[in-house]
Amino acid sequence: MDYAIILGGGKGLRMGTDIPKQFLPVGGIPILMRTIRRFREYSDALKIILVLPESQQDYWRKLCEEYDFREDYQIANGGETRFHSISNGLALIPDDAEGVVAVHDGVRPFPSVEVIRRCYDTARRTGSAVPVTPVIETLRHVTPAQPEGVTVPRGDYRLVQTPQAFDIQLHKRAYRQPYNDGFTDDASVVEAYFNFQHSTFNIELSRITLVEGNRENIKITTPFDLKIAEVLAEHDKEDDK
């Protein structure tokens, strides 16, 4: 059985609105609903877990009534950090479950179905799948000692997206680690677990598998992102005709 944990937390401070960004409409429906539906497009059998702060759950239920949103999913309470929120989502997956779990940002409503499928299929083979895209702009590495920076080869870098998919048992074990603020995404949590296992038990260090993402899979955090999202939503409508 495969699962998807969709993170719906966020206050929308950079968006400059009173409404959390995941509830803002794009193409006529709230962002979070659009995201959940994209995963449902991938699979009717997928078990979806939506992680929301308790303080936002009543508002979400009202939105579901307003938009007649009837998709099948479970709700987990949001935690103090992303790490703790994902831990709460993982707790709803049975401890003996087998399959793949993917973690996705709720404010990324445009992962292609092909990318979602690629992540699940790859994680089934290798234990992990993290979608990435090439860096298309020049990069400079800036430090306090060298504030003017130095150009670095952009071909050595990738932009990381979600969904990030992992073997369920691997992911559950990784999230039993103590939290640290170096955990910026699921890949960093799993890599820390690999490193711990390697240093403690002297086993071969495992690696994260990278897969091709899609550029439309933007994270909506600013008013500018929202404008781009409206264009992408209109493009989706044209594709559906």
Salt bridges, closest charged atoms under 4 A:
ASP2 OD2 - ARG124 NH1 2.39
GLU41 OE2 - ARG38 NE 3.35
ASP58 OD1 - ARG61 NH1 3.13
GLU65 OE2 - ARG70 NH1 3.49
ASP68 OD1 - ARG70 NE 2.71
GLU71 OE2 - ARG37 NE 3.95
GLU71 OE1 - ARG40 NE 3.75
ASP95 OD1 - LYS172 NZ 3.22
ASP105 OD1 - ARG82 NH1 2.73
ASP105 OD2 - ARG108 NE 2.98
GLU114 OE1 - ARG117 NH1 3.54
GLU114 OE2 - ARG118 NH2 3.82
ASP121 OD1 - ARG124 NH2 3.17
ASP186 OD1 - ARG82 NH2 3.82
ASP186 OD2 - HIS171 NE2 2.87
ASP236 OD2 - ARG38 NH2 2.73
GLU238 OE2 - LYS241 NZ 3.26
ASP239 OD2 - HIS235 ND1 3.34
